[in-house]
Amino acid sequence: MTLAENLFENLRLELRRGCLTLAVLAQLRQERYGYTLRKALADDGLVIDESTLYPLLRRLETQGLLASQWREEEKRNKRFYRLTPEGEQIFAQLLQEWHSINASIQQTINTTVNPTL
């Protein structure tokens, strides 16, 4: 891998990290277990490895944003996750912040590409 490719990959991962948190919170407005969460994210174009997803879920649960519960489904124990009321509130705030940042970045891009705008 060239230096430029390595740099791009590191920056891409940094950019994705925060976006994945927002996407996971959005998906967990509806209760899901790990596999269905990964599938829903992948269906939306956000492929996430188990080695990234499960530590993220544990961290969000430790922070009080998620609650989980073990249940048997299809003769297997599965851990279901959902947003807590605090998680709902934080998600709404992060979503508002994301929209604001996105609009600012889009404005910056448009201004630098077309300075007459």
N, CA and C atoms as a LAMMPS dump frame, in Angstrom:
ITEM: TIMESTEP
0
ITEM: NUMBER OF ATOMS
351
ITEM: BOX BOUNDS ff ff ff
-5.0000000000000000e+02 5.0000000000000000e+02
-5.0000000000000000e+02 5.0000000000000000e+02
-5.0000000000000000e+02 5.0000000000000000e+02
ITEM: ATOMS id mol type element x y z
1 1 1 N 0.853 -1.175 0
2 1 2 C 0 0 0
3 1 3 C 0.902 1.242 0
4 2 1 N 0.585 2.167 -0.886
5 2 2 C 1.391 3.389 -0.975
6 2 3 C 1.099 4.299 0.219
7 3 1 N 1.947 5.274 0.397
8 3 2 C 1.762 6.239 1.479
9 3 3 C 0.42 6.965 1.333
10 4 1 N 0.086 7.372 0.113
11 4 2 C -1.185 8.066 -0.132
12 4 3 C -2.374 7.152 0.153
13 5 1 N -2.287 5.897 -0.238
14 5 2 C -3.381 4.944 0.024
15 5 3 C -3.531 4.711 1.523
16 6 1 N -2.413 4.6 2.215
17 6 2 C -2.439 4.404 3.659
18 6 3 C -3.044 5.615 4.362
19 7 1 N -2.646 6.799 3.942
20 7 2 C -3.196 8.03 4.509
21 7 3 C -4.695 8.111 4.277
22 8 1 N -5.123 7.838 3.038
23 8 2 C -6.549 7.87 2.73
24 8 3 C -7.312 6.88 3.61
25 9 1 N -6.789 5.67 3.754
26 9 2 C -7.472 4.643 4.552
27 9 3 C -7.602 5.069 6.006
28 10 1 N -6.556 5.642 6.566
29 10 2 C -6.626 6.126 7.945
30 10 3 C -7.652 7.237 8.113
31 11 1 N -7.683 8.176 7.188
32 11 2 C -8.656 9.273 7.252
33 11 3 C -10.081 8.774 7.025
34 12 1 N -10.232 7.811 6.13
35 12 2 C -11.556 7.216 5.868
36 12 3 C -12.089 6.539 7.123
37 13 1 N -11.244 5.789 7.808
38 13 2 C -11.666 5.109 9.036
39 13 3 C -12.036 6.107 10.127
40 14 1 N -11.282 7.188 10.22
41 14 2 C -11.573 8.231 11.197
42 14 3 C -12.936 8.874 10.912
43 15 1 N -13.203 9.139 9.656
44 15 2 C -14.484 9.721 9.25
45 15 3 C -15.642 8.775 9.548
46 16 1 N -15.46 7.496 9.24
47 16 2 C -16.517 6.49 9.456
48 16 3 C -16.842 6.288 10.926
49 17 1 N -15.847 6.399 11.791
50 17 2 C -16.02 6.062 13.205
51 17 3 C -17.201 6.82 13.829
52 18 1 N -17.231 8.116 13.681
53 18 2 C -18.331 8.897 14.246
54 18 3 C -19.65 8.657 13.544
55 19 1 N -19.572 8.45 12.249
56 19 2 C -20.796 8.19 11.479
57 19 3 C -21.432 6.868 11.878
58 20 1 N -20.613 5.863 12.176
59 20 2 C -21.145 4.562 12.579
60 20 3 C -21.917 4.656 13.887
61 21 1 N -21.432 5.446 14.817
62 21 2 C -22.142 5.623 16.083
63 21 3 C -23.529 6.179 15.83
64 22 1 N -23.62 7.192 15.011
65 22 2 C -24.915 7.788 14.684
66 22 3 C -25.817 6.777 13.979
67 23 1 N -25.261 6.015 13.052
68 23 2 C -26.046 5.014 12.318
69 23 3 C -26.552 3.904 13.244
70 24 1 N -25.707 3.46 14.169
71 24 2 C -26.121 2.421 15.119
72 24 3 C -27.244 2.947 16.006
73 25 1 N -27.108 4.158 16.509
74 25 2 C -28.176 4.734 17.329
75 25 3 C -29.473 4.854 16.533
76 26 1 N -29.368 5.243 15.278
77 26 2 C -30.569 5.368 14.441
78 26 3 C -31.246 4.015 14.269
79 27 1 N -30.465 2.981 14.011
80 27 2 C -31.037 1.653 13.808
81 27 3 C -31.652 1.093 15.082
82 28 1 N -31.116 1.476 16.227
83 28 2 C -31.591 0.899 17.486
84 28 3 C -32.767 1.659 18.097
85 29 1 N -33.361 2.54 17.312
86 29 2 C -34.667 3.068 17.73
87 29 3 C -35.673 1.923 17.691
88 30 1 N -35.338 0.911 16.907
89 30 2 C -36.109 -0.333 16.845
90 30 3 C -35.223 -1.424 17.451
91 31 1 N -35.778 -2.24 18.333
92 31 2 C -34.985 -3.283 18.981
93 31 3 C -34.435 -4.266 17.944
94 32 1 N -33.15 -4.577 18.099
95 32 2 C -32.475 -5.511 17.188
96 32 3 C -31.428 -6.293 17.958
97 33 1 N -31.055 -7.442 17.421
98 33 2 C -29.88 -8.139 17.936
99 33 3 C -28.755 -7.95 16.939
100 34 1 N -27.55 -8.322 17.338
101 34 2 C -26.349 -7.99 16.581
102 34 3 C -26.412 -8.299 15.102
103 35 1 N -26.82 -9.517 14.749
104 35 2 C -26.82 -9.9 13.33
105 35 3 C -27.775 -9.034 12.524
106 36 1 N -28.998 -8.815 13.035
107 36 2 C -29.96 -8.007 12.274
108 36 3 C -29.518 -6.546 12.201
109 37 1 N -28.817 -6.081 13.225
110 37 2 C -28.273 -4.726 13.193
111 37 3 C -27.211 -4.612 12.107
112 38 1 N -26.278 -5.565 12.086
113 38 2 C -25.23 -5.567 11.049
114 38 3 C -25.845 -5.631 9.66
115 39 1 N -26.86 -6.471 9.489
116 39 2 C -27.506 -6.623 8.185
117 39 3 C -28.2 -5.323 7.776
118 40 1 N -28.919 -4.691 8.693
119 40 2 C -29.604 -3.434 8.383
120 40 3 C -28.608 -2.35 7.989
121 41 1 N -27.499 -2.265 8.709
122 41 2 C -26.471 -1.281 8.371
123 41 3 C -25.862 -1.58 7.003
124 42 1 N -25.564 -2.854 6.743
125 42 2 C -24.992 -3.239 5.453
126 42 3 C -25.973 -2.956 4.32
127 43 1 N -27.255 -3.215 4.554
128 43 2 C -28.272 -2.929 3.534
129 43 3 C -28.325 -1.443 3.198
130 44 1 N -27.963 -0.608 4.174
131 44 2 C -27.926 0.845 3.955
132 44 3 C -26.561 1.32 3.456
133 45 1 N -25.644 0.375 3.197
134 45 2 C -24.335 0.723 2.652
135 45 3 C -23.238 0.905 3.682
136 46 1 N -23.514 0.595 4.941
137 46 2 C -22.519 0.742 6.012
138 46 3 C -22.11 -0.635 6.527
139 47 1 N -21.159 -1.231 5.863
140 47 2 C -20.662 -2.539 6.286
141 47 3 C -19.812 -2.337 7.537
142 48 1 N -20.064 -3.163 8.556
143 48 2 C -19.344 -3.051 9.815
144 48 3 C -18.977 -4.452 10.292
145 49 1 N -17.722 -4.638 10.671
146 49 2 C -17.258 -5.92 11.175
147 49 3 C -17.764 -6.147 12.593
148 50 1 N -17.909 -7.42 12.948
149 50 2 C -18.302 -7.759 14.319
150 50 3 C -17.306 -7.199 15.322
151 51 1 N -16.026 -7.21 14.95
152 51 2 C -14.984 -6.731 15.867
153 51 3 C -15.073 -5.224 16.111
154 52 1 N -15.825 -4.532 15.29
155 52 2 C -16.076 -3.102 15.488
156 52 3 C -17.431 -2.891 16.151
157 53 1 N -18.427 -3.649 15.716
158 53 2 C -19.797 -3.45 16.196
159 53 3 C -19.957 -3.764 17.68
160 54 1 N -19.524 -4.936 18.111
161 54 2 C -19.812 -5.344 19.485
162 54 3 C -19.098 -4.484 20.539
163 55 1 N -17.853 -4.092 20.329
164 55 2 C -17.268 -3.13 21.285
165 55 3 C -18.023 -1.793 21.307
166 56 1 N -18.499 -1.353 20.137
167 56 2 C -19.281 -0.12 20.081
168 56 3 C -20.574 -0.273 20.868
169 57 1 N -21.262 -1.405 20.702
170 57 2 C -22.499 -1.644 21.45
171 57 3 C -22.237 -1.672 22.951
172 58 1 N -21.163 -2.317 23.379
173 58 2 C -20.832 -2.365 24.807
174 58 3 C -20.536 -0.956 25.342
175 59 1 N -19.805 -0.169 24.556
176 59 2 C -19.484 1.199 24.99
177 59 3 C -20.747 2.038 25.112
178 60 1 N -21.631 1.948 24.131
179 60 2 C -22.874 2.728 24.176
180 60 3 C -23.765 2.286 25.335
181 61 1 N -23.732 0.993 25.637
182 61 2 C -24.506 0.507 26.78
183 61 3 C -23.902 1.007 28.092
184 62 1 N -22.591 0.97 28.202
185 62 2 C -21.913 1.481 29.397
186 62 3 C -22.207 2.965 29.6
187 63 1 N -22.331 3.691 28.501
188 63 2 C -22.636 5.126 28.571
189 63 3 C -24.111 5.395 28.877
190 64 1 N -24.919 4.35 28.961
191 64 2 C -26.333 4.508 29.293
192 64 3 C -27.223 4.822 28.109
193 65 1 N -26.691 4.734 26.889
194 65 2 C -27.48 5.067 25.703
195 65 3 C -28.258 3.862 25.165
196 66 1 N -27.812 2.671 25.516
197 66 2 C -28.477 1.439 25.088
198 66 3 C -28.803 0.581 26.288
199 67 1 N -29.838 -0.223 26.132
200 67 2 C -30.149 -1.289 27.09
201 67 3 C -30.158 -2.583 26.296
202 68 1 N -29.774 -3.661 26.942
203 68 2 C -29.783 -4.942 26.247
204 68 3 C -30.451 -5.988 27.119
205 69 1 N -30.912 -7.037 26.449
206 69 2 C -31.591 -8.107 27.145
207 69 3 C -31.35 -9.405 26.386
208 70 1 N -30.974 -10.459 27.116
209 70 2 C -30.814 -11.772 26.515
210 70 3 C -32.175 -12.434 26.428
211 71 1 N -32.482 -12.992 25.249
212 71 2 C -33.725 -13.736 25.056
213 71 3 C -33.464 -14.914 24.129
214 72 1 N -34.268 -15.925 24.291
215 72 2 C -34.168 -17.064 23.387
216 72 3 C -35.085 -16.817 22.194
217 73 1 N -34.511 -16.975 21.014
218 73 2 C -35.281 -16.848 19.778
219 73 3 C -34.743 -17.889 18.811
220 74 1 N -35.636 -18.624 18.197
221 74 2 C -35.25 -19.687 17.278
222 74 3 C -34.264 -20.649 17.938
223 75 1 N -34.561 -20.997 19.195
224 75 2 C -33.765 -21.94 19.988
225 75 3 C -32.328 -21.487 20.236
226 76 1 N -32.085 -20.171 20.129
227 76 2 C -30.759 -19.626 20.399
228 76 3 C -30.91 -18.409 21.297
229 77 1 N -29.955 -18.24 22.207
230 77 2 C -29.94 -17.03 23.028
231 77 3 C -29.355 -15.895 22.206
232 78 1 N -30.071 -14.786 22.183
233 78 2 C -29.632 -13.609 21.441
234 78 3 C -29.75 -12.399 22.345
235 79 1 N -28.81 -11.494 22.181
236 79 2 C -28.823 -10.258 22.972
237 79 3 C -29.458 -9.161 22.131
238 80 1 N -30.585 -8.66 22.597
239 80 2 C -31.314 -7.608 21.901
240 80 3 C -30.95 -6.256 22.499
241 81 1 N -30.769 -5.286 21.622
242 81 2 C -30.387 -3.931 22.023
243 81 3 C -31.473 -2.948 21.601
244 82 1 N -31.623 -1.899 22.389
245 82 2 C -32.533 -0.807 22.048
246 82 3 C -32.046 0.458 22.731
247 83 1 N -32.471 1.593 22.191
248 83 2 C -32.121 2.873 22.815
249 83 3 C -32.84 3.024 24.144
250 84 1 N -32.163 3.609 25.097
251 84 2 C -32.797 4.015 26.349
252 84 3 C -33.426 5.395 26.107
253 85 1 N -34.238 5.885 27.031
254 85 2 C -34.747 7.253 26.876
255 85 3 C -33.612 8.275 26.735
256 86 1 N -32.521 8.105 27.499
257 86 2 C -31.375 8.995 27.36
258 86 3 C -30.744 8.833 25.972
259 87 1 N -30.707 7.591 25.479
260 87 2 C -30.182 7.326 24.142
261 87 3 C -30.998 8.016 23.065
262 88 1 N -32.314 8.017 23.236
263 88 2 C -33.199 8.717 22.287
264 88 3 C -32.876 10.205 22.266
265 89 1 N -32.689 10.775 23.451
266 89 2 C -32.392 12.208 23.555
267 89 3 C -31.039 12.533 22.922
268 90 1 N -30.032 11.745 23.236
269 90 2 C -28.695 11.969 22.676
270 90 3 C -28.717 11.769 21.167
271 91 1 N -29.439 10.751 20.697
272 91 2 C -29.547 10.524 19.254
273 91 3 C -30.13 11.757 18.568
274 92 1 N -31.203 12.301 19.11
275 92 2 C -31.836 13.487 18.513
276 92 3 C -30.85 14.656 18.47
277 93 1 N -30.095 14.846 19.539
278 93 2 C -29.107 15.933 19.576
279 93 3 C -27.98 15.7 18.575
280 94 1 N -27.485 14.456 18.509
281 94 2 C -26.411 14.138 17.555
282 94 3 C -26.894 14.274 16.118
283 95 1 N -28.129 13.879 15.862
284 95 2 C -28.674 13.998 14.515
285 95 3 C -28.772 15.461 14.1
286 96 1 N -29.215 16.297 15.014
287 96 2 C -29.282 17.734 14.731
288 96 3 C -27.883 18.283 14.456
289 97 1 N -26.912 17.872 15.263
290 97 2 C -25.532 18.31 15.071
291 97 3 C -24.983 17.817 13.73
292 98 1 N -25.283 16.571 13.392
293 98 2 C -24.823 16.002 12.129
294 98 3 C -25.395 16.791 10.941
295 99 1 N -26.686 17.127 11.007
296 99 2 C -27.294 17.929 9.935
297 99 3 C -26.607 19.292 9.819
298 100 1 N -26.298 19.911 10.944
299 100 2 C -25.634 21.203 10.948
300 100 3 C -24.229 21.108 10.352
301 101 1 N -23.473 20.113 10.788
302 101 2 C -22.117 19.919 10.26
303 101 3 C -22.171 19.618 8.767
304 102 1 N -23.081 18.747 8.378
305 102 2 C -23.219 18.379 6.967
306 102 3 C -23.536 19.611 6.108
307 103 1 N -24.447 20.442 6.578
308 103 2 C -24.798 21.653 5.834
309 103 3 C -23.598 22.599 5.722
310 104 1 N -22.85 22.737 6.801
311 104 2 C -21.668 23.607 6.784
312 104 3 C -20.605 23.088 5.832
313 105 1 N -20.364 21.79 5.877
314 105 2 C -19.369 21.206 4.971
315 105 3 C -19.817 21.338 3.528
316 106 1 N -21.09 21.086 3.273
317 106 2 C -21.603 21.215 1.906
318 106 3 C -21.459 22.653 1.418
319 107 1 N -21.74 23.61 2.285
320 107 2 C -21.582 25.027 1.928
321 107 3 C -20.12 25.337 1.63
322 108 1 N -19.224 24.827 2.452
323 108 2 C -17.792 25.046 2.245
324 108 3 C -17.336 24.449 0.918
325 109 1 N -17.776 23.251 0.634
326 109 2 C -17.421 22.588 -0.628
327 109 3 C -17.962 23.375 -1.807
328 110 1 N -19.21 23.768 -1.731
329 110 2 C -19.832 24.518 -2.833
330 110 3 C -19.129 25.864 -3.049
331 111 1 N -18.759 26.526 -1.968
332 111 2 C -18.103 27.828 -2.071
333 111 3 C -16.711 27.697 -2.671
334 112 1 N -15.977 26.664 -2.29
335 112 2 C -14.619 26.513 -2.816
336 112 3 C -14.597 25.956 -4.238
337 113 1 N -15.631 25.193 -4.604
338 113 2 C -15.701 24.663 -5.976
339 113 3 C -16.239 25.74 -6.919
340 114 1 N -17.272 26.464 -6.458
341 114 2 C -17.88 27.549 -7.229
342 114 3 C -17.857 28.819 -6.38
343 115 1 N -16.774 29.547 -6.384
344 115 2 C -16.657 30.722 -5.515
345 115 3 C -17.724 31.786 -5.769
346 116 1 N -18.449 31.722 -6.857
347 116 2 C -19.471 32.726 -7.139
348 116 3 C -20.783 32.449 -6.398
349 117 1 N -20.903 31.286 -5.758
350 117 2 C -22.151 30.952 -5.053
351 117 3 C -22.313 31.734 -3.782
